[in-house]
Amino acid sequence: MRDMEQFDRDHEKALRRLWFLGDVHAEFKYLARALLAAPEPPRWLVFLGDVDIDHQPFREILAPLHRSFPEVRVAFIHGNHDADTYEHWAMLHDCGAAIPLHGRVLEMDGVRVAGLGGVFQGRIWYPPAEPVFANKDQAMKKGPYPWRGGQRPSPKLHGAIYPDDVASLAAQDADILVTHEAPSCHPHGFAALDDLARALRVVRSFHGHHHDDRSEAYAPLRPALGFDPRGVAYCAIKNGLGQLIHPGEAGW
């Protein structure tokens, strides 16, 4: 396990201005309030999936942010609801200057952030079971069975986690891992994400999806896990130190 306290000391300024947003489900007013109330604006906003828009491109939604806070940069991973329809997927990824973080490591003011969007799906891969498909291309083509009559594959296949994406990400190094799904410390989490965090050698991870924040319960598990896991609740915001910027809302 890397020295979390030393990492936080070395990168404190950058981590304070690195904000992680829980599932917003198209409710951006909470972000606006947090930005206006902040004594110092963030340098980065990272959406943890379930942006959940099908009515307007993400770049248009972000336009007022860019006008009011031109120095703030945006990155995101997708969640399961971002693949509810093809419209959801298209609107999220019509993102302008925002950066899709899924499957890559991006340096944010000296902090390396890795992103893995999506959720585990039984028809694709539901660890610890063996995967049915290795990657999205295989799933979209249904293996040896092509789609008939002009049908399109289910859009939900865009929102699955695929073994090839995890393996590619695991070969890299990062300081922070962001996922939509939770690691095993959550009652509905997955040990496969523990393995990914350790392979990346991250200090800390952040997840959304479950609309809750069990970070206090996670804390005693840090030594066994080998990293510091943090949950971010519905419409909540935390900075890179794990500190709460906005508490979000109860339920959904």
Secondary structure, DSSP 8 states (H G I E B T S, - for coil): ---HHHHHHHTHHHHHTEEEE---TT--HHHHHHHHH-SS--SEEEE-S----SSS-HHHHHHHHHHH-TT-EEEE---GGGGSSHHHHHHHH--TT-EE-BTEEEEETTEEEEEE-SB-BTTTB-TTS--S-SSHHHHHTTTT----TT----GGGGGB--HHHHHHHHTS--SEEEESS-BTTSTT-BHHHHHHHHHHT-SEEEE-SSS---HHHHGGGHHHHTSEEEE--TT-EEETTS-EEE---S--
